[in-house]
């Protein structure tokens, strides 16, 4: 039925854990490719695409060996945006990193509003895609608001904390500031989103204990692992930057 159908059929035959590794490498390598092709603008492009795609991915759940409950996708893509801001902070300056945050925010907002307008068109009698589009692109208000707030707070915190550590260590220990800033920012992201989505904006608030244990700490270990695994890529990124881009 076509190359992509055959590809997805083959990928479905692989374990979720192997697919997780494939997704991780695909995202990190893509960041380097975008960086090489377009310079820091390539990081802007990747981040915008990643924020949009992650908010679509998160609607899909899969089974992992470590969790008795299905796990939502999107963690890798969300986490990869912290690598983007760290690369920009390290090699292009914190102003470029802050600009990247706004670009990602505006891209996600634009995509959401565009698809709401698209769904708002009355479908023809022969239309077959309206229901699918509605299911994927009509955001739940509390999740949308929580996601936008968490994105801005955690990303700006990441840029600030990364540069704070960089200055405090006299620009030494790149691995340290990369890992500490990403780990801390990921916790901020999980915490802000979870409290807004499941307590503050939820008509039936979940207990604080469950929010902490399930929604905040439940996926945090994965984000710590991703933070550790992205460390080589911030070092390698230096060799993908064209001299004219610095």
N, C-alpha and C positions, 0 to 999 in steps of 0.2 A: 504493500500500500504506500510505499515511499520510504526514503531514507530515514526521516525523523521518526516515523511510526516504528520502523524496525529498531532504531536506536533506543527509543523509550521502552520498547518491549524487552530489549536486552538489558537495559539498566534496571528494569523491574525485577530481573532475575538475580540481581546482586543484593547482598545484605545491606541493611540500612547503615551499618557501621562503615562498610567500604564506601558506600555512596557519600557518607559524611566526609571521609578523607578526600574523595574525588572533588567534592564541592569546595572544600577548604583550599586545596591546591589550585583549583580553577580560579577561585576568587583572588588569592594572593598573587598568582602568576599574571592574572589579568590586570591587576593594579600596576605591576611592573611594565607590562606591555603598553598600557595606556600612558604611563609616565614616559616611556621611551619615544612613543609616537608623537605625543602632544605636549610634553613637558608638564608643568603644574596644572595646565588647563585639562590635561588628560585625567588628573586626579579629580578635578571638579566634575568632569563628565562621569567618571566611574561612580563617584559618591552620589550624584543625582540618580543614576540608574539603580544603584544598590539600595538606596532608601525606598524608592518606588517598588522595586522587585521584592524587597524584604517584607514590606507591608502586604504584598500579595501572597508571598510564600507562607507567611505566618498563619494563613487560613487553612493550610494543609497540615494534617497530623500523621506521624509515622510511629512505628514501634521500635524502641531501642532496648537493648538487653538490660540496661541499668535502671529502667523505669517501669513500674507496674502499670502506669497509665500512658496513653499516647502522648507524644511530645510534638509540639508545634515547630514547624520549620522557621527559618528566618534568622536564627541565632548567628550563624556564620556571616551572613550578609551584614547584619547590624554590627557585629563585632569588627568586620573588615573596615568599616568606616572610621573606626578609631585608629587603625593602622594608617589610613589616609591622612587624618589630621596630624598624626605623629610625624609622618614623612614630610608633610608641608611645614610643620613647626621646625623640624630639624634642618631641612635643606633650603627652605624658601622663606621662612619667617612666620611669626605667629599671626600677622595680618592676613597672609594668604590662607592660613588655617581657619581663621574666623570667617573669611569670605566663603570658604568651602562649606561651612556650616549653614550659612544663609542660602547658598545655592541649593543645597540638599533640601532644606526646609521649603523653599519656594517651589522646587521641582515637585515635591510630594503634594503640596497644597494645590498647585496648578493641575497636576494629574487627577487629583481627587475631584476638584470642581469640574474639570473637563469631562470626566466620566459621568458625573452626576447629571450634567447637561445632556450628555449623549443618551443616557438612560431615560431622561425626561422626554425625548422624542417619542411620540406615539408610534409603536411598531406597526408594520404592515401585516396583513393577514397571512402572508407567506414567511414572515420573520420567524427564525428559529433560535436566535441567539439572545433575545432580550432577557429571558429568565436567568441564563447563565451569567450575563453581564451584571445583572442586578445582584445576584448572589455574591459575586466577587468584588464588585466596585462600589456598592452602596455601603458606606462605612457606618458602623454603630457609633453613635455620637460620642459616648463616653470613652470608647477605645481610641477614637480619632483624636479627641482632645488630649487624652492621657499620653498618647504616642507623640504628639507634637510637642507637648510640654517637656516630656522626658528627653526627647531628642535634643532640644535646645539646651536644657540645663546640663545634661551629661556631656554633650559635646563641648560646650564652652568651658565646663569644668576640666575636661580633658586637656584642652589647650592651655588653660591657666596652670594646672598642676604639672603638666609636662615641662613647661618653661620654668616653673618654680624650682623643680628638681634639677633641671639643666643648669640654672644659675647657681643653685646651692652647692652643686658638685663641681663647679668651675668647668662645665661642659664635658665632664668625664662620665664614664659609665653609661653609655648609650643604652645598653641592655636594661639597666636599672630603671631609668626614667620611662622607657618604653613599657616595661612590664608593670611598674607601679601605677603609672597614669592610666593604662588601659584597665587594669584590675579594679582600681578605685572608681573609674568612670563607669565601668560596667555595673558595679554595685549601685552607683547613683542612678543609672538608667533603669535597672530592675526595680529599685526601691520607689522612685518617683512614679514610674508607670503603674506599678502594682497598687500603690496607695490611692492614686487617682482613679484607676480603672475599677478596682475591686472594693474600695471603701468610700472615698469622697464623692464619686459620681455614680456609685452603684445604688439603685433604689432599694436593694436588699443587701446591705454591706456584709462582706465576709469578715469573719473574726480576724483580728490582728495576727494572732498566732498562726492561723492557716495561711494568711497572706505571706507572712515571713517564711514559713517552712516550705510552702508549695510554690508560690509564685516568685519569691525573691531568691531564696537559696536553692530552689529546685533546679534552676537552670544556670546558677552562678558557677558551679564547678566547670561546666562546659565552657563558659566564657573565660575562666582562668586558664584552662587548657589552650584555648585559642590564643590568648594573650602570650603564652609561652611559645607557642608554635609560630607566631608571626614575627618573633624576634630576629631570626636570620634575614627576613625579608626587608627589614628596615636598614640593615647593613648592606644588603645586596642592592637596594634601591639607589645607593650612591653611584653605582656603576651604570645605571640606566638613565642617568641625567645627562643630557647634552650640555657641553660646556657653555653653549650660547644661552641656556636656560637659567643658569645660576646668576 
